Amino acid sequence: MDMRFAKCSYFCFLKEEPVFLENKFQDMEGHIAPTVVTCLKEQGVTQVFTGEIGSTAQKSLKEAHIQTILIENDKFTIQGILKKIR
């Protein structure tokens, strides 16, 4: 799991089965978090699991009513997170 929120390589959407979507914003310059949050909101995201989140991202997620769950250990895998939340 990549610990960076807006700069991660992929997003994993947890529906019936995990679906991966490449983060097309990761190489953009500047504050990309609001753009990423808008994209996630359009996908119906209600929660994000991340390790690092800046103040701009935190504000954008709060405004979009997307819950943030911080993961403090970079050794977690997506499978491990799925086991804990299901």
C-alpha positions as CSV (number, residue, x, y, z in Angstrom):
1,M,0.0,0.0,0.0
2,D,1.3,3.4,-1.0
3,M,1.1,5.7,2.1
4,R,0.7,8.9,0.0
5,F,-2.9,10.0,-0.6
6,A,-2.9,12.2,-3.8
7,K,0.4,11.0,-5.1
8,C,-0.3,7.2,-4.9
9,S,0.1,5.2,-8.1
10,Y,-3.3,3.5,-7.9
11,F,-6.6,3.7,-6.1
12,C,-8.3,0.6,-4.9
13,F,-12.0,0.7,-4.8
14,L,-13.5,-1.9,-2.5
15,K,-16.9,-3.0,-3.8
16,E,-17.8,-6.6,-4.3
17,E,-14.2,-7.3,-5.4
18,P,-11.3,-4.8,-5.3
19,V,-11.0,-2.7,-8.5
20,F,-7.8,-0.8,-9.2
21,L,-7.7,2.5,-11.0
22,E,-4.5,4.3,-12.0
23,N,-4.0,7.7,-10.5
24,K,-3.8,9.9,-13.5
25,F,-3.1,12.9,-11.3
26,Q,0.0,11.7,-9.5
27,D,2.5,13.5,-11.8
28,M,0.6,16.8,-11.7
29,E,2.3,19.8,-10.0
30,G,0.9,21.8,-7.2
31,H,-2.1,21.0,-4.9
32,I,-3.7,18.1,-6.6
33,A,-5.7,16.9,-3.7
34,P,-8.9,18.8,-4.5
35,T,-8.9,17.3,-8.0
36,V,-8.3,13.8,-6.6
37,V,-11.1,14.2,-4.1
38,T,-13.5,15.4,-6.8
39,C,-12.6,12.3,-8.8
40,L,-13.1,10.0,-5.8
41,K,-16.4,11.6,-5.0
42,E,-17.6,11.1,-8.6
43,Q,-16.8,7.4,-8.1
44,G,-19.0,7.2,-5.1
45,V,-16.2,7.0,-2.5
46,T,-17.3,7.5,1.1
47,Q,-14.1,6.4,2.9
48,V,-10.4,6.5,2.2
49,F,-7.6,4.6,3.8
50,T,-4.3,6.4,3.6
51,G,-1.1,6.9,5.5
52,E,-0.3,10.5,4.7
53,I,-2.6,13.3,4.2
54,G,-1.9,17.0,3.9
55,S,-4.0,19.8,5.1
56,T,-5.4,20.6,1.7
57,A,-6.4,17.0,1.2
58,Q,-7.9,16.8,4.6
59,K,-10.0,19.9,4.0
60,S,-11.1,18.7,0.6
61,L,-12.1,15.3,2.0
62,K,-14.0,16.8,4.8
63,E,-15.9,19.2,2.5
64,A,-16.8,16.2,0.2
65,H,-18.0,14.2,3.3
66,I,-15.5,11.4,2.7
67,Q,-14.3,9.8,5.9
68,T,-10.5,9.4,6.3
69,I,-9.0,6.4,8.0
70,L,-5.3,6.8,8.7
71,I,-3.0,3.8,8.4
72,E,0.2,4.3,10.4
73,N,2.0,1.2,9.3
74,D,3.3,1.0,5.7
75,K,3.5,-2.8,6.0
76,F,-0.3,-3.1,5.6
77,T,-1.5,-4.7,2.3
78,I,-4.9,-4.2,0.7
79,Q,-5.7,-7.8,1.6
80,G,-4.8,-7.1,5.2
81,I,-7.1,-4.0,5.3
82,L,-9.9,-6.0,3.7
83,K,-9.6,-8.7,6.4
84,K,-9.9,-6.0,9.2
85,I,-12.9,-4.2,7.7
86,R,-15.0,-7.1,6.5
